[in-house]
Amino acid sequence: MHITNPLLTVREGAAFLQISVPTFWRRVADGTIPPPIKLGGLSRWPQSEIVDVIERAKARRDQCHGTTFKLEASNARLGGRTS
């Protein structure tokens, strides 16, 4: 059987994001990371959901910086400061 979307433990999820386990749980509490799938007493996250956290952060970054870059380019054309 080939698993394409493995379930990650809290330690594996934290390691994937390169954050500590307590920070991982804080991000679950604040909604940045979705709540776990509960299997009995076990908490697991599909790897795809952790990847989605990264993709959402990238989209926010790109949206924010795209706007910033447009403003800087506009200021440069008008002779204003860019920093």
N, C-alpha and C positions, 0 to 999 in steps of 0.2 A: 504494500500500500504506500502510495506517494502522497505525502501531506504538503500541500502548497501554501497553507495558511496556518502555521503551527500556533498553538496556544502558548503564550509566554507567562512565566511566573513573574512576580513583582520584581525579583532580582534581575531576571532576564530583560524585562521591560525597562528598568532603570539603567541597566548596562547598555541597552540598545540606544537610549537617549543620552547616555553619558552623564547621568545625574545620580544622586544618592537615592536610596530607598525612601528615606523620609521625605525628600523633595518630590519623588514620584507620587507618594500618597497625598502630599499637599496639592499637587496638580490634579489629582483625582477629585479632591475635596473642592477645588475651585472651578472644576468643570473643564479644565484644559485637556485632561486625559479622561476618556469615558470610564464609567464604573466597570468593575470586572464582571466577567461571567462567573457565577458561583456554581461549583461542582461539589456538592456536599460542603465541606469546610474549606475547600480550595478556591482561591481567586486566580483567574486566568484572563489574559487579554489576547484576542487574535492579533497576530503580528500586523495584519493589514490595518487595524485600528491605530496602532502605534505609528505606522508609516503615515497614516492620514493626519495624525497630530503634526508631524513634521511638514507635510504638504500644506496644511492650513497655515502654519507659521511662515512658510516660504511665501505663500500667497499674500499674507498680510504685509510681510517685508517688501515684496515687490510692489504692492499697491502703494504703500507708504513712500518708498524710495522713488518710485516712478513719478509720483506727484512732486516730490522734492526736486528731482532732477529737472522736471519741466519748469518749476519755479526758478531754479538756478539758471537755466538756459534763457528764460525770459528776462531775468534781471541782467544777465550778461549782455543781451542784445540792447537793453535799455541803458547800458553803462553803469548799472548798479553793482553792488558787491555781491559776490556769490558765496561768501562764507560767513 
